[in-house]
Amino acid sequence: MPAAVQEIRIQLPHIDLAARVYGPEDGQPVLALHGWLDNSMSFALLAPKLQGLRIVAIDMAGHGYSGHRAPGAGYQHWDYALDALMATQQLGWDKFSLLGHSLGGIISVLIAGAVPDRVERVALIDGIVPETSEGDTSPQKLGEALLAHIDLAAKKKTIYSSIEQAVKVRMRGFMPVSRLASELLAQRGLSPVAGGYVWNSDSRLTLPSPLRLTRAHAAAFVDAVKCPMNLVVAEQGLVATMPEFAKFLSTLDLDMQRLPGGHHLHLDDEQGAQAVAECIQAFFAKT
């Protein structure tokens, strides 16, 4: 019978993070980072299937039970990277591995490329680098982001009359998920308010990025990773179905497996979670 999941809080100088902890205390330390608008329940099916690992799955800032950033602050990739690295220090980990899905995978690669001496392995699920753009589009992108930030003040969160309604809407989101996945994310992602429920993620998470990496930047971070890296690609997910990602992947030398399923294949059902677990377990078993 699997050990009970532990709930912890990691207090950083600038923000308080919530996390779920799986596995034995003497297991290999692994920081798990979820995707955009998800939370640590993203690993609820997968983490218990991974043996010998001490997995700390955090709610990234602005998600789940973690704190929201202060007024005027933002949610850029490097902000998440700093949170994650500071969290490992609070946990007492000199060296650690990373397990990232989607946005969490992107942040994992940035960390592993930036501080390669700290990271032992990187396991990625349908995410490796962010969407890129070249320098000539930067003024337009910044303008769009600034105006969207100003406009956000006048917008209110949608209130759902019931948990069921919120779950159904999440199932049809930008990246559709199964009912099981939506229900699991809702356990940690909904808060009661007058009139119903709201997703408790910070509204600023929906703002467009004011600055994107170029293709050269993205490639440089991947090239700077010195530890073993494995990528699970969902055949109906984000990486396989976007031409930019597919072209980029063809230039990389890394372990990669393709599995049937959508972007949340590790959370949509037990079968998908088991298939991903087998890939990741084999990757961590390699010497």
N, C-alpha and C positions, 0 to 999 in steps of 0.2 A: 504494500500500500504506500503510495507516494507521501512524502512528508508534507506537512501543511505549508502553505505559502505564507511568508512573513510580510507584514506591512511595515515599512520604515519611512522615516523622513530624513532627508539630507539637507542640512542647513548650510547654505553658502552665504558669503557676506552680502550678496546682492539679491538673493532669491531663495525660497524654500521649495525643495523638490520632494515629491512623493515617489515611492518606489515599491515594487513587489519583488521579493527575493525567493528564488528557487534553488534547490540543490544543497548538497552537503557543505558545511563550513570549510572543509579542506579541499573542495573542488577547485578546478581551474577558474580563476576570476574572469567573468565575462560581463561587460556592460551592454545591455540590450536597449536599442533606440528604435522607437516606433515611427510610423509615417505621419504625414501631415493630417491634422484634424483627427488623428486616432489617439490612443493612450496606451498605457502599459498592458491593458488586457489584450492587446494585439498578440502577445506571446502566451496567452492562457492555455491554448491547446498544444503549442509547440514546446515550450520550456519543460513541462513535466516529462516529455519523451526523451530529453537529452540527459544522458548519464555522465556523472563525473564532473559536471560543471556547476560552479557557483554563479548563477545568473541573477544580476540585479537589473531589473527592467524598470527604468524610470519613466514617470510621466514628464515629458519634456516641458519646459517653461510654456505657460499659456494653455496647457492641455491637462485633462484629467483632474487630479487632486492637487497638482502643483500650482505654485503662485503665478500670477500674471506680472509681466514686467511693469516697471514704474511708468507713469505718464511721460511721454516724450521719447521713451526707449522703443526699440524695435525687435524684430525676430529674424535677424539675418543669420545665414549659415554659420558664420564665425562666432556669433553669440551663443548658439547651441553648442559649438565645439568647445568654447570656454567653459560653459556649464558642465559638460560631460567630463572634461579633463579635471576640473575642480572637484567634481563628485568622486572621481577615482582617488583623489588625494584624501578626501574625507573618509573614504572607505579603507584607506591604508594600503592601497595597491600601488606598488612601484611599477609593476608591469601587469598588463591585462590584455584580454582579447575583446573584440567588438563584434556584436551581432546586430545588424541593422536592416530594417525593412524600409524601402522607398526613401523618404526624406532621411530616415535614420541611417540608411545605407550611404547616402551622400555625405552626411556628417561623419560617418565612420571613416570614409576614405579621406576626407579633409584632415581628420585627426591623425590617421596613420601616416599620411604624407608629411604632415607638419612636424610631428614628434615621433619619428619612426623608432627611436630607441625605447619608447614606452610600450609599444604595441606588439603583441606576439602573434596574433592571428586576426584576420578580418573575414567574417562570414556575412555575405550580403544576400538579401532576398528582394529581387526585382527593383533594384536601385543601386546606382554606382556614381553617377555624376549628375549635377543639375542641368536643367535646360540652359543652353548657352546662347549668347548673342555677341556680335562683334561691336567694336568701338563706335562705329558710325551711327548705331541705334541708341547709344547711351543717353544723349540729351532728351530724346523723345520718351524713353522709358522712365527717366527720372521725373520728367514733367507729369507723366501719367500717375506715377506713384505718389508724388506730392499732392496732386489734386484729389486723388482717391483718399488719401489720409485726411485731408481737410473735410471731405464730404462724409466721411465715416461718422463724424460727430452727430450728424442729423439722422442717422439710421438706428433703428431699434432691432433687437433680436427677435426672431420669430418665436412665439409661444405656442407650444403644441398642447392640445387639450388632454392628451394622454401619452403614456410611454409608448403604447402601441403605434400611435400616429408618428411619433418621433422616429421609432425604429423603422417604419415603412419608408419614411422620407430618406433616412440614411441609406437604406438598401438601394435607393435610386440615385445616389450621389454621383459626384464627378467620376469616381471609380466605384462602380456598383459592387456590393458585397452580399453575401447570403444572409438569410434571416438570423442564423446562428451568430455570424460575425457581428451583425448590427446589434443584436441583443447583448452580446458580450461587451462591446464598446459602450453601449448605453449604460451598463451597470456602473461605469466609472465616469461617464461623460455627460449625464443628465443631472440637472438640479431642479428641485421644485420651486416654483414662483407662484405669485397670485395668478390664477387662471390656468395653471397647467405646469409645463416643464420647458426648460430651455437647455440647449447644449451649452455647457459651461466653458467651452474653449474661448479664448480671447478673440474678440471680433477683429483685432488687428492682424490675426493670422491669415485673413482672407485678402489682405492688401497685396498688390503687385510688388515685386521686388524692385527697389530703386536702382540696383546695380547687379548685373549678371556677369558671371565669369565668361571669358572667351573660350573657344575650343582649345586654344593653346594653354590657358590656365588649367582647364579641366584635365587635359592630358598630363600636364606637369605634376599635378597632385597624384594621379594614378602611378606615374613613373617613379614618384618619390617614395611610394610604399615599398618597404624592404622585407616585410614579413609575408608569409603565405596568405593568399587571398582567394576566396571561393565565391562564386556568384551563382545563385539559383535564379533562373529566368523562367517566368510564367509565360506559357505559350500564348495565352490570351491576355497578358498583362501589359504593363506600361512600356517596359524595355523592348520587348519583341515587336510591338505594334507601332512604334515611333521610328520612322526612317533615320532620324538623326542618331538615336541610340544604337540602332542596328549597325549603322555604318561605323560608329565609334567602337563598338564591341569587336568588330572585325579586325581592328588594329591592335587589340590587346592580347597579351600573353598571360592568361590566368586560367585557373581551373573553373570550368563552367558546366552546369547541367541545366537542361531544359526539361521542365515538367508541365504536364497538362494542368490548366487552371487559370484563374484570373489573377489580378494584381494582389489580392489577399489570399492566395492559395493556401498559406500556412494557417489561416484563421477561418476560412469558409466552411471547412468540414474536417472531420477526424482523418479521413483518407489523405487529404492534401497535407495536413500537419504531419502525418506519419511519413509521407514521401519526402518532405523537406527535412524532417528530423534525421532520416537515414542519410541524406546527403551531408548534413552538417556534422552528424556523429562521425561519419567516415573521414571527413575533413579534419576534425580535431584529433582523430586517432592516428593520423599520419605523422611520421617522425621527420 
